[in-house]
């Protein structure tokens, strides 16, 4: 009798052990499945987020060309030289030298680096991918290397499918090309390796991609990455002098007039009238304006005129912007810059400000 009871207990224990083991295996599989689902979801989110947001500047209504870039005559000559090599690579083959395929620009904020990148894409009729590296790094901590590789791979695929080259603009490049040892983790170092492998052709997916990088903080960039042969051209984009600023101002006015004609056709009657370019440019120069500041001042003047029309119901009044209108807008832009620099640019003040400079 006792033996029978012991046998039953032993058998019951064995069954419990099997059941417990099965439960453990099921729990382990569920945890593993949950982890796989989470990883798959993250991968899909990254794939979706890094789907190429491409534009074709040459086909845009508000296209910009190198001729629209003012105050940088010496730089423009170099940029045309860069463009020639991309447009006529067979000439380089004749002299047995490599055509240019990458450009690095550095200079203070607002000097036109993004505008130049888009102008090159227009001139070369390429796809344009504007990649702000801070967005990639901030949003995908630990995933920078994979995200960068996905973007470069998709750019290559776009070229292979369409035959149209892709200009990839790496904005705020110091975030990735920082001096060695600066990064606190190895992920960024691996991302640099990914970029280096791409530029060296080791990835096998370099064809058809034009790499243009830009930074406002050249002191943070690893000098080894700027050595001869890494980037085809390294170009400084300096702040404009008085003559250059007046040229920028004139070109911006001309560009806006041209865009109005493109948009309104026969109904376009011009935007500006009797501007004192020299005195306006002199005031801008005294305030340390860049090309981006000029662009924003013109936008402020237009918004002021629109506000007057709406509030005063003076639609019959002159729609032209004159010297006084632009000067008032220059003063407003100076106030914006002062508030930003002084750190008193509160959320409340920020609400009324817009920046269309790109």
C-alpha beads as a LAMMPS data file, in Angstrom:
LAMMPS data file: protein, C-alpha beads

358 atoms
357 bonds

1 atom types
1 bond types

-500.0 500.0 xlo xhi
-500.0 500.0 ylo yhi
-500.0 500.0 zlo zhi

Masses

1 110.0

Atoms # bond

1 1 1 0.000 0.000 0.000
2 1 1 2.744 2.427 0.987
3 1 1 4.716 1.476 -2.082
4 1 1 1.690 2.189 -4.275
5 1 1 1.260 5.653 -2.723
6 1 1 4.975 6.419 -3.182
7 1 1 4.763 5.307 -6.784
8 1 1 1.764 7.610 -7.322
9 1 1 3.605 10.539 -5.718
10 1 1 6.701 9.895 -7.794
11 1 1 4.610 9.692 -10.963
12 1 1 2.726 12.858 -10.011
13 1 1 5.988 14.716 -9.374
14 1 1 7.327 13.582 -12.733
15 1 1 4.187 14.869 -14.451
16 1 1 4.490 18.202 -12.640
17 1 1 8.121 18.489 -13.663
18 1 1 7.186 17.847 -17.291
19 1 1 4.371 20.378 -17.120
20 1 1 6.642 22.947 -15.454
21 1 1 9.314 22.323 -18.079
22 1 1 6.785 22.768 -20.838
23 1 1 5.563 25.994 -19.229
24 1 1 9.118 27.281 -19.004
25 1 1 9.710 26.482 -22.679
26 1 1 6.441 28.187 -23.658
27 1 1 7.354 31.284 -21.611
28 1 1 10.815 31.354 -23.143
29 1 1 9.374 31.072 -26.652
30 1 1 6.865 33.821 -25.897
31 1 1 9.619 36.112 -24.616
32 1 1 11.724 35.344 -27.664
33 1 1 8.755 35.921 -29.963
34 1 1 7.995 39.199 -28.195
35 1 1 11.605 40.298 -28.622
36 1 1 11.555 39.344 -32.312
37 1 1 8.310 41.252 -32.815
38 1 1 9.802 44.292 -31.097
39 1 1 12.947 44.112 -33.246
40 1 1 10.843 43.676 -36.388
41 1 1 8.707 46.665 -35.432
42 1 1 11.838 48.782 -34.831
43 1 1 13.279 47.677 -38.171
44 1 1 10.046 48.538 -40.005
45 1 1 9.893 51.924 -38.264
46 1 1 13.486 52.630 -39.269
47 1 1 12.793 51.486 -42.833
48 1 1 9.733 53.724 -42.995
49 1 1 11.531 56.695 -41.458
50 1 1 14.479 56.331 -43.797
51 1 1 12.427 55.874 -46.957
52 1 1 14.043 58.337 -49.318
53 1 1 12.378 61.731 -49.280
54 1 1 13.709 62.712 -52.688
55 1 1 13.000 65.802 -54.723
56 1 1 14.029 66.826 -58.217
57 1 1 15.039 70.503 -57.897
58 1 1 15.342 70.920 -61.679
59 1 1 11.600 70.245 -61.984
60 1 1 10.490 72.473 -59.105
61 1 1 8.707 75.745 -59.661
62 1 1 10.995 77.547 -57.210
63 1 1 14.203 76.092 -58.577
64 1 1 17.502 77.783 -57.796
65 1 1 20.658 77.732 -59.914
66 1 1 24.277 78.647 -59.263
67 1 1 23.676 81.959 -61.046
68 1 1 21.233 82.835 -58.238
69 1 1 23.950 82.471 -55.585
70 1 1 25.372 85.920 -54.901
71 1 1 28.501 87.254 -53.230
72 1 1 30.652 84.168 -53.849
73 1 1 32.255 84.667 -57.254
74 1 1 35.500 82.810 -56.452
75 1 1 33.567 79.967 -54.849
76 1 1 31.146 79.725 -57.779
77 1 1 34.089 79.181 -60.148
78 1 1 35.140 76.165 -58.074
79 1 1 31.577 74.874 -57.967
80 1 1 31.302 75.082 -61.749
81 1 1 34.563 73.147 -61.976
82 1 1 33.045 70.498 -59.708
83 1 1 29.889 70.441 -61.839
84 1 1 31.831 70.089 -65.119
85 1 1 33.504 66.930 -63.874
86 1 1 30.172 65.351 -62.982
87 1 1 28.539 66.378 -66.254
88 1 1 31.447 65.373 -68.518
89 1 1 33.286 62.423 -66.910
90 1 1 34.654 61.133 -70.252
91 1 1 36.931 64.157 -70.497
92 1 1 38.541 63.051 -67.243
93 1 1 38.928 59.529 -68.647
94 1 1 40.892 60.984 -71.552
95 1 1 43.482 62.462 -69.181
96 1 1 43.389 59.376 -66.935
97 1 1 42.250 61.193 -63.792
98 1 1 39.226 60.567 -61.612
99 1 1 36.247 62.904 -62.083
100 1 1 34.988 64.662 -58.928
101 1 1 32.283 62.875 -56.985
102 1 1 32.127 64.572 -53.590
103 1 1 32.189 68.084 -52.135
104 1 1 32.731 69.397 -48.617
105 1 1 31.624 72.945 -47.721
106 1 1 32.307 74.812 -44.495
107 1 1 31.471 78.274 -43.214
108 1 1 29.227 80.196 -40.797
109 1 1 25.458 79.570 -40.643
110 1 1 23.303 81.274 -43.257
111 1 1 25.990 81.667 -45.921
112 1 1 24.186 79.574 -48.532
113 1 1 25.518 76.027 -48.218
114 1 1 22.091 74.384 -48.526
115 1 1 21.177 76.702 -51.391
116 1 1 24.389 75.726 -53.189
117 1 1 23.650 72.019 -52.743
118 1 1 20.183 72.448 -54.238
119 1 1 21.582 74.606 -57.055
120 1 1 24.056 71.840 -57.938
121 1 1 21.229 69.302 -57.959
122 1 1 19.295 71.601 -60.301
123 1 1 22.230 72.116 -62.657
124 1 1 22.995 68.385 -62.754
125 1 1 19.292 67.358 -62.892
126 1 1 19.751 64.849 -60.074
127 1 1 17.531 63.564 -57.308
128 1 1 18.138 65.515 -54.086
129 1 1 18.209 63.932 -50.619
130 1 1 18.602 66.412 -47.764
131 1 1 19.897 64.467 -44.762
132 1 1 20.206 66.402 -41.507
133 1 1 22.524 64.209 -39.476
134 1 1 21.255 65.520 -36.147
135 1 1 17.812 64.115 -37.009
136 1 1 19.258 60.673 -37.692
137 1 1 21.502 60.619 -34.633
138 1 1 19.011 62.082 -32.157
139 1 1 16.079 59.917 -33.167
140 1 1 17.875 56.608 -33.569
141 1 1 20.419 56.368 -30.787
142 1 1 22.498 53.294 -31.466
143 1 1 21.054 52.882 -34.944
144 1 1 23.008 55.589 -36.779
145 1 1 25.211 53.162 -38.689
146 1 1 22.240 51.107 -39.950
147 1 1 20.201 54.185 -40.831
148 1 1 23.058 55.720 -42.802
149 1 1 23.622 52.471 -44.684
150 1 1 19.917 52.185 -45.529
151 1 1 19.852 55.725 -46.937
152 1 1 22.954 55.175 -49.063
153 1 1 21.643 51.811 -50.281
154 1 1 18.292 53.284 -51.232
155 1 1 20.014 56.141 -53.052
156 1 1 21.972 53.585 -55.056
157 1 1 18.764 51.646 -55.798
158 1 1 17.050 54.852 -56.985
159 1 1 19.923 55.485 -59.401
160 1 1 19.882 51.903 -60.696
161 1 1 16.116 51.954 -61.270
162 1 1 15.899 55.358 -62.972
163 1 1 19.361 56.161 -64.305
164 1 1 19.121 59.555 -62.612
165 1 1 21.997 60.363 -60.244
166 1 1 21.295 61.139 -56.587
167 1 1 22.857 64.072 -54.745
168 1 1 22.940 63.204 -51.032
169 1 1 23.409 66.330 -48.921
170 1 1 24.859 65.604 -45.474
171 1 1 23.960 68.701 -43.481
172 1 1 25.598 69.356 -40.077
173 1 1 28.336 66.929 -41.095
174 1 1 30.352 67.566 -37.925
175 1 1 27.861 65.298 -36.145
176 1 1 29.312 62.354 -38.040
177 1 1 32.797 63.465 -39.073
178 1 1 33.902 64.527 -35.596
179 1 1 37.559 64.229 -34.590
180 1 1 38.596 60.776 -33.467
181 1 1 38.001 59.948 -29.840
182 1 1 35.330 62.614 -29.507
183 1 1 32.443 60.154 -29.551
184 1 1 31.552 58.594 -26.226
185 1 1 30.402 55.342 -27.828
186 1 1 31.464 53.081 -30.655
187 1 1 28.253 53.369 -32.671
188 1 1 29.245 56.724 -34.157
189 1 1 32.722 55.428 -34.940
190 1 1 31.131 52.553 -36.869
191 1 1 28.952 55.040 -38.739
192 1 1 32.103 56.892 -39.803
193 1 1 33.546 53.582 -41.025
194 1 1 30.349 53.020 -43.032
195 1 1 30.734 56.420 -44.685
196 1 1 34.437 55.869 -45.346
197 1 1 33.755 52.467 -46.915
198 1 1 31.158 54.078 -49.151
199 1 1 33.500 56.869 -50.250
200 1 1 36.309 54.387 -50.911
201 1 1 33.976 52.267 -53.017
202 1 1 34.262 49.283 -50.684
203 1 1 30.476 48.975 -50.438
204 1 1 30.165 48.514 -54.197
205 1 1 27.256 50.972 -54.204
206 1 1 28.962 54.272 -54.927
207 1 1 28.011 54.602 -58.593
208 1 1 25.512 57.342 -59.351
209 1 1 25.715 59.006 -55.927
210 1 1 27.118 62.514 -55.470
211 1 1 28.022 63.197 -51.861
212 1 1 27.898 66.821 -50.679
213 1 1 28.617 67.556 -47.008
214 1 1 28.461 70.834 -45.100
215 1 1 29.298 72.096 -41.631
216 1 1 29.188 75.308 -39.617
217 1 1 31.801 73.894 -37.217
218 1 1 34.909 72.998 -39.188
219 1 1 36.962 72.886 -35.969
220 1 1 35.071 69.739 -34.910
221 1 1 35.763 67.803 -38.119
222 1 1 38.518 65.185 -38.276
223 1 1 41.313 66.602 -40.459
224 1 1 42.048 63.116 -41.825
225 1 1 38.628 63.110 -43.480
226 1 1 39.471 66.315 -45.348
227 1 1 42.791 65.149 -46.736
228 1 1 43.376 65.151 -50.480
229 1 1 41.493 62.334 -52.120
230 1 1 38.768 61.835 -49.512
231 1 1 36.498 64.640 -50.740
232 1 1 37.073 65.772 -54.326
233 1 1 36.661 69.434 -53.349
234 1 1 36.846 71.202 -49.988
235 1 1 35.439 74.721 -50.278
236 1 1 35.048 77.507 -47.729
237 1 1 31.779 79.471 -47.906
238 1 1 32.707 82.753 -46.171
239 1 1 30.360 85.452 -44.860
240 1 1 29.752 88.166 -47.492
241 1 1 31.548 91.509 -47.568
242 1 1 29.664 94.713 -48.465
243 1 1 29.989 94.165 -52.208
244 1 1 28.995 90.544 -51.892
245 1 1 26.008 91.383 -49.690
246 1 1 24.684 93.892 -52.228
247 1 1 25.067 91.247 -54.930
248 1 1 23.161 88.732 -52.785
249 1 1 20.419 91.307 -52.184
250 1 1 20.081 92.057 -55.908
251 1 1 20.009 88.386 -56.826
252 1 1 17.393 87.612 -54.165
253 1 1 15.166 90.408 -55.473
254 1 1 15.619 89.179 -59.048
255 1 1 14.879 85.598 -57.991
256 1 1 11.642 86.608 -56.241
257 1 1 10.529 88.619 -59.276
258 1 1 11.229 85.634 -61.524
259 1 1 9.299 83.286 -59.282
260 1 1 6.313 85.626 -59.285
261 1 1 6.263 85.534 -63.100
262 1 1 6.483 81.728 -63.052
263 1 1 3.610 81.481 -60.600
264 1 1 1.264 84.219 -61.860
265 1 1 2.156 84.446 -65.557
266 1 1 0.532 87.482 -67.195
267 1 1 -0.865 88.682 -63.864
268 1 1 2.627 89.285 -62.460
269 1 1 3.392 92.971 -62.084
270 1 1 6.590 92.837 -60.065
271 1 1 7.170 92.972 -56.313
272 1 1 9.752 95.704 -55.695
273 1 1 9.988 99.326 -56.795
274 1 1 12.719 101.970 -56.588
275 1 1 14.969 100.147 -54.156
276 1 1 18.106 101.891 -52.907
277 1 1 20.242 98.751 -53.088
278 1 1 23.428 100.397 -51.884
279 1 1 22.038 101.988 -48.703
280 1 1 19.998 98.899 -47.808
281 1 1 23.019 96.646 -48.342
282 1 1 25.173 98.995 -46.248
283 1 1 22.732 98.718 -43.341
284 1 1 22.613 94.950 -43.726
285 1 1 26.415 94.769 -43.728
286 1 1 26.670 96.909 -40.590
287 1 1 24.382 94.406 -38.865
288 1 1 26.438 91.412 -40.010
289 1 1 23.793 89.965 -42.303
290 1 1 24.249 86.705 -44.178
291 1 1 22.407 85.502 -47.261
292 1 1 19.835 83.784 -45.037
293 1 1 19.184 87.083 -43.234
294 1 1 18.617 88.852 -46.565
295 1 1 16.125 86.180 -47.595
296 1 1 14.273 86.445 -44.297
297 1 1 14.179 90.265 -44.423
298 1 1 12.467 90.140 -47.828
299 1 1 9.965 87.614 -46.454
300 1 1 9.267 89.857 -43.427
301 1 1 8.637 92.847 -45.731
302 1 1 6.143 90.803 -47.753
303 1 1 4.337 89.565 -44.633
304 1 1 4.109 93.138 -43.312
305 1 1 2.530 94.311 -46.580
306 1 1 0.029 91.443 -46.558
307 1 1 -0.889 92.249 -42.935
308 1 1 -1.525 95.910 -43.859
309 1 1 -3.756 94.871 -46.741
310 1 1 -5.858 92.581 -44.559
311 1 1 -6.146 94.819 -41.499
312 1 1 -6.653 98.151 -43.305
313 1 1 -8.583 96.828 -46.299
314 1 1 -6.300 98.817 -48.583
315 1 1 -6.171 96.413 -51.492
316 1 1 -6.131 99.334 -53.917
317 1 1 -2.955 100.726 -52.396
318 1 1 0.438 100.069 -53.968
319 1 1 1.421 96.432 -53.670
320 1 1 5.060 97.193 -54.387
321 1 1 7.737 96.933 -51.714
322 1 1 10.001 99.964 -51.543
323 1 1 13.131 100.989 -49.678
324 1 1 11.230 101.968 -46.509
325 1 1 9.471 98.585 -46.443
326 1 1 12.753 96.707 -46.736
327 1 1 14.500 98.891 -44.141
328 1 1 11.705 98.250 -41.643
329 1 1 12.017 94.521 -42.296
330 1 1 15.803 94.702 -41.831
331 1 1 15.249 96.245 -38.396
332 1 1 12.790 93.487 -37.487
333 1 1 15.275 90.850 -38.570
334 1 1 17.942 92.527 -36.418
335 1 1 15.597 92.287 -33.440
336 1 1 15.039 88.578 -34.089
337 1 1 18.779 87.942 -34.259
338 1 1 19.400 89.930 -31.068
339 1 1 16.745 88.041 -29.115
340 1 1 18.119 84.710 -30.319
341 1 1 21.723 85.634 -29.475
342 1 1 20.850 87.100 -26.055
343 1 1 18.992 83.977 -24.978
344 1 1 15.782 85.913 -24.292
345 1 1 13.991 84.380 -27.279
346 1 1 11.082 83.135 -25.180
347 1 1 8.400 80.784 -26.376
348 1 1 5.922 83.658 -26.399
349 1 1 8.133 85.818 -28.616
350 1 1 8.990 82.915 -30.869
351 1 1 5.351 82.460 -31.860
352 1 1 5.348 85.577 -34.028
353 1 1 8.539 84.774 -35.903
354 1 1 8.986 82.734 -39.039
355 1 1 12.105 81.710 -40.884
356 1 1 11.698 80.879 -44.559
357 1 1 15.409 80.856 -45.345
358 1 1 15.704 77.046 -45.338

Bonds

1 1 1 2
2 1 2 3
3 1 3 4
4 1 4 5
5 1 5 6
6 1 6 7
7 1 7 8
8 1 8 9
9 1 9 10
10 1 10 11
11 1 11 12
12 1 12 13
13 1 13 14
14 1 14 15
15 1 15 16
16 1 16 17
17 1 17 18
18 1 18 19
19 1 19 20
20 1 20 21
21 1 21 22
22 1 22 23
23 1 23 24
24 1 24 25
25 1 25 26
26 1 26 27
27 1 27 28
28 1 28 29
29 1 29 30
30 1 30 31
31 1 31 32
32 1 32 33
33 1 33 34
34 1 34 35
35 1 35 36
36 1 36 37
37 1 37 38
38 1 38 39
39 1 39 40
40 1 40 41
41 1 41 42
42 1 42 43
43 1 43 44
44 1 44 45
45 1 45 46
46 1 46 47
47 1 47 48
48 1 48 49
49 1 49 50
50 1 50 51
51 1 51 52
52 1 52 53
53 1 53 54
54 1 54 55
55 1 55 56
56 1 56 57
57 1 57 58
58 1 58 59
59 1 59 60
60 1 60 61
61 1 61 62
62 1 62 63
63 1 63 64
64 1 64 65
65 1 65 66
66 1 66 67
67 1 67 68
68 1 68 69
69 1 69 70
70 1 70 71
71 1 71 72
72 1 72 73
73 1 73 74
74 1 74 75
75 1 75 76
76 1 76 77
77 1 77 78
78 1 78 79
79 1 79 80
80 1 80 81
81 1 81 82
82 1 82 83
83 1 83 84
84 1 84 85
85 1 85 86
86 1 86 87
87 1 87 88
88 1 88 89
89 1 89 90
90 1 90 91
91 1 91 92
92 1 92 93
93 1 93 94
94 1 94 95
95 1 95 96
96 1 96 97
97 1 97 98
98 1 98 99
99 1 99 100
100 1 100 101
101 1 101 102
102 1 102 103
103 1 103 104
104 1 104 105
105 1 105 106
106 1 106 107
107 1 107 108
108 1 108 109
109 1 109 110
110 1 110 111
111 1 111 112
112 1 112 113
113 1 113 114
114 1 114 115
115 1 115 116
116 1 116 117
117 1 117 118
118 1 118 119
119 1 119 120
120 1 120 121
121 1 121 122
122 1 122 123
123 1 123 124
124 1 124 125
125 1 125 126
126 1 126 127
127 1 127 128
128 1 128 129
129 1 129 130
130 1 130 131
131 1 131 132
132 1 132 133
133 1 133 134
134 1 134 135
135 1 135 136
136 1 136 137
137 1 137 138
138 1 138 139
139 1 139 140
140 1 140 141
141 1 141 142
142 1 142 143
143 1 143 144
144 1 144 145
145 1 145 146
146 1 146 147
147 1 147 148
148 1 148 149
149 1 149 150
150 1 150 151
151 1 151 152
152 1 152 153
153 1 153 154
154 1 154 155
155 1 155 156
156 1 156 157
157 1 157 158
158 1 158 159
159 1 159 160
160 1 160 161
161 1 161 162
162 1 162 163
163 1 163 164
164 1 164 165
165 1 165 166
166 1 166 167
167 1 167 168
168 1 168 169
169 1 169 170
170 1 170 171
171 1 171 172
172 1 172 173
173 1 173 174
174 1 174 175
175 1 175 176
176 1 176 177
177 1 177 178
178 1 178 179
179 1 179 180
180 1 180 181
181 1 181 182
182 1 182 183
183 1 183 184
184 1 184 185
185 1 185 186
186 1 186 187
187 1 187 188
188 1 188 189
189 1 189 190
190 1 190 191
191 1 191 192
192 1 192 193
193 1 193 194
194 1 194 195
195 1 195 196
196 1 196 197
197 1 197 198
198 1 198 199
199 1 199 200
200 1 200 201
201 1 201 202
202 1 202 203
203 1 203 204
204 1 204 205
205 1 205 206
206 1 206 207
207 1 207 208
208 1 208 209
209 1 209 210
210 1 210 211
211 1 211 212
212 1 212 213
213 1 213 214
214 1 214 215
215 1 215 216
216 1 216 217
217 1 217 218
218 1 218 219
219 1 219 220
220 1 220 221
221 1 221 222
222 1 222 223
223 1 223 224
224 1 224 225
225 1 225 226
226 1 226 227
227 1 227 228
228 1 228 229
229 1 229 230
230 1 230 231
231 1 231 232
232 1 232 233
233 1 233 234
234 1 234 235
235 1 235 236
236 1 236 237
237 1 237 238
238 1 238 239
239 1 239 240
240 1 240 241
241 1 241 242
242 1 242 243
243 1 243 244
244 1 244 245
245 1 245 246
246 1 246 247
247 1 247 248
248 1 248 249
249 1 249 250
250 1 250 251
251 1 251 252
252 1 252 253
253 1 253 254
254 1 254 255
255 1 255 256
256 1 256 257
257 1 257 258
258 1 258 259
259 1 259 260
260 1 260 261
261 1 261 262
262 1 262 263
263 1 263 264
264 1 264 265
265 1 265 266
266 1 266 267
267 1 267 268
268 1 268 269
269 1 269 270
270 1 270 271
271 1 271 272
272 1 272 273
273 1 273 274
274 1 274 275
275 1 275 276
276 1 276 277
277 1 277 278
278 1 278 279
279 1 279 280
280 1 280 281
281 1 281 282
282 1 282 283
283 1 283 284
284 1 284 285
285 1 285 286
286 1 286 287
287 1 287 288
288 1 288 289
289 1 289 290
290 1 290 291
291 1 291 292
292 1 292 293
293 1 293 294
294 1 294 295
295 1 295 296
296 1 296 297
297 1 297 298
298 1 298 299
299 1 299 300
300 1 300 301
301 1 301 302
302 1 302 303
303 1 303 304
304 1 304 305
305 1 305 306
306 1 306 307
307 1 307 308
308 1 308 309
309 1 309 310
310 1 310 311
311 1 311 312
312 1 312 313
313 1 313 314
314 1 314 315
315 1 315 316
316 1 316 317
317 1 317 318
318 1 318 319
319 1 319 320
320 1 320 321
321 1 321 322
322 1 322 323
323 1 323 324
324 1 324 325
325 1 325 326
326 1 326 327
327 1 327 328
328 1 328 329
329 1 329 330
330 1 330 331
331 1 331 332
332 1 332 333
333 1 333 334
334 1 334 335
335 1 335 336
336 1 336 337
337 1 337 338
338 1 338 339
339 1 339 340
340 1 340 341
341 1 341 342
342 1 342 343
343 1 343 344
344 1 344 345
345 1 345 346
346 1 346 347
347 1 347 348
348 1 348 349
349 1 349 350
350 1 350 351
351 1 351 352
352 1 352 353
353 1 353 354
354 1 354 355
355 1 355 356
356 1 356 357
357 1 357 358
